[in-house]
Amino acid sequence: QGKFTLLRDSRTDGSFLVHHFLSFYLRAGCKVCFLALVQSFSHYNIVAQKLGVSLTAAKERGQLVFLEGLKSCLDLVFGEEEQSGQPSPLQFISGSVSNLKDLFDFVRTSLTPSDSDSWKGRVLLVDDLSVLLSLGAAPVDVLDFIHYCRMVVCSQLKGNIVVLVHGNEDSEDEENKLVVTSLCHHSNLILWVEGLATGFCKDVHGEIKIIKRLSLESTEQDVIQIYQYKIQDKNVTFFARGLSAAVL
């Protein structure tokens, strides 16, 4: 409880971790606010069904609050009016506001407990934060958004936040580098997925570096573990480097 987990990928796609955490928290009985900025609802639902979870059923029973970023962007760009009369969570795209306050209000409203609430915890899941920069948000606004979400979700509600960001070290995108570096300093756990330096391999899809921050306030050394993995149809297998079943 109260933890901030950063999912970071470079030279590969780390979205399989997003699907894992989404299905994991729904099965655990937590209420989840999912800011899906990359794919459609049907995409996430198809993958979740393979993992034994129905996102449609979770939405209907109020366990999952799903923001379909692609649809919201199209509605704003082409001038579709909000039926509820409320501003869109991604209102900053229209240029009428520059900050992410509407997105934060959406998260806070979605996860604030009601009187009849019986969920076991609160979770904010973001896939992926880098998209906000691509849509025109300033790095300081993105970091402010995460800071306020941490205050509400982690500190007040004792919930968890899981955020995916893309971050190639050789990229020239200075804004994204700034956001990724800042988030790394404030994370309790970093799951860093990287493609193999040797290139494509059908039996080993990449490496994952697990960085556990013992304390964000102290100078204790981080605990780092490195594994390789292979993504299968319904699960992911992890093994020590060089110990793939294909090698052995």
N, C-alpha and C positions, 0 to 999 in steps of 0.2 A: 504494500500500500504506500501511496505517496511517492512513487518512483517515476523517473523520466527515462525512457529507453529510446535511444537513437539507433535507427536502422540506416546504415550508410552503404552505398554500393559504388563501385568504380570498375569500369571495363566489363561490366556484366549487369544483369537485371536482378535486383534484390526483392522484387515484388512477391516472391514466394513466402517471404517472411511476413508480409502484410496479411496474406491469406491465412497463414498459421495463427497469428495473434487474433485476427478477427474471429475465426472459428473457435479458438481456445477460450476467449473471454465470453462469447455467447454461450458455449457449453457450460461455462462456470457460473452462469446465472447473473452476469454483470450487465449493467445498462451501458450501451456503447453509442457514442456519437462518432460517426465515421465521415470524415471530410474526404470524399473520393473525387480527387481533382484530375485523375488520369483516365479512368475507364468508366464505362456505363454500368448501371445497376445490374443489368442482365449478365455482364461479364463476371462480376464478383459473385453473383448468385450461382452461376454455373460451376465455378470453381468451388464455392462453399458446399454445394450439393455433393461434389466428389469427396469432400471432407466430412460429410454427414451432417451438415447444417443447412437449414432453409432460411435465407435472409428475408424472403417474403413473409414467412410465418413470424420471424423475429420483429419485423416492422409492424405487423398487424397486432401483436400483443404489446407493442410499445417498448420493447427491449432495445430495438435498433433505431436510431435516428440517422437517416442517410442523406447527405448532401451530394447530389449528383452535379459535380462541378461543370461538366461539359454542357449539360442542359441549361444550367443557370447562366453560363457565359453566353450561350446562343440567345437566350431570352433577353439579356441585357443589350447585346450587340444589335439585335434586330428590333429592339423596342417593345418587346412583349411586356405588358403590364402585369404586375404581381396581383393575383386574384385576392390575396388576403389583405392587401393594402399595406403590408409591411415591406420595408426595404429589403432588397435581396442581400443575403450574406456576402455576396461578392460585389457589392455596390461600388467599390473603388474602381472597378473597370470602366464605369461610365464617366469617370472624371469629376463627378459631383462631390466626392470625398476622396481624400488621399490616404487615410489610414484604414486599418482593418477592424475598426470598432464594431461594425455590423456583423462581421464574421465572429468576433469574440462574443457578442451578445447572443448569437445563434448557439454557440457552444454552451455558454452559461445557462441559457434558458432550457436547452435540451437536457442538461445533466443535473439541474437543480431538483432535489427530491420533492415529491408531492406528499400529501398526507397519507395516501394509500400505497406508497412506494414500498416494495419488498425486495428490490434488487440487491444483490450481495456486494456490489461495488460500482464505481464509476470509471469509465475508460474513454479517453479521447484518442482516436486513431486517425492519422493524417497520411494520405498517399497522393502525391508526395509534395513536400513543402517547397521544393524548387520551382514548382509550377507557378506559385504566387509571384515569384520574381519575374518569370517569363510573361506574366500577365500585367506587369508594370508596377508592382508593389516595391517600395524601397526596402533595402536590407534592414534598416533601423525599424521600419514598421513591422516587418516579419518577426524580428527578434522581440519587439515590444509585445506583439500578439502572443508569442510563445511564453513570454515572461508572465503576462496576465493569466494565461491559461494555466500555467504552473501554480500560480497563487490560488486560483479558484479550485482547480481539479485536484492537484496534489496536496496543497496545504489545507484548504478549507474542507473539501469533500473526502480527503484521504483516498483519492482515486489514483489511477495511473495514466500516463501519457506515452503513446508510442508514435514516433514520427519517422517517416522515411525521407531521406534526402539523397540526391545524386551528387557525387563529388569526385571527379577525376582530378588527381593531383597535377596532371600536366595540362589541365584546361586553362584557358585564358580568361575565364569568366570570374573576374575579381569579386563581384557581388556575391556569387554563390559560394566562393571560397571563404569569404568573410562570415557568412551565415553558418556554414558547416563547421568552421573552426570555433565559432562562439558556442554552438550547440554542443560540441564535443567537450568543452570546458564545464558545461552545466549538466551533463548526463550522468546518471547513476550506472547505466549499463550501455555499452556501445557494441552493436553487432555489425561488423564491417565485412561486407561480402565483396570479394575481388575475383576477377577473371584470372585464369592461370597465366603466368608470365610466359609460359612456353607455347601458349596458343590453345586452339580447340582440342578437346579430347572427349570422345563419346562416353567414356567410363568415369571421368572426373570432370564435373562442370565448373568447379571453382573452389576457392578457399574462403573460410569464414574465420575472422578474428574476433574473439569474445573478450572484451575489455571491461573488467569489473572495477568500478571506482569504489574503493573501500570507504572513503569519506571525501566529500566535496570541500570540506574546510581544512583538513589536515594535509600534510605533505607525504602521507604514506604512499608507497609504490603501488601502482595499478597492477591487478592480477590479469595476465594475458594468456589466453589459450588459443591455439590455432588448429583448425580441423579442415579437412577437405570434404566435399559433399557431392552427391549425385541426386538430381531431381528426377523422381519417378512419377507415375500417373497420379497416385493418391498419397504419396508421402515423399520424404527426403531422407536419404541415408547419409550419416556422417561417419567419418573415420579419420584416424591419424594420418598425417602426411606420408604418402608412400605405401599405405596399407590398404589400398583399394582391392576389392575382390578380384578385379581383372589383373592386378599386378601379382597377387598371391596365387 
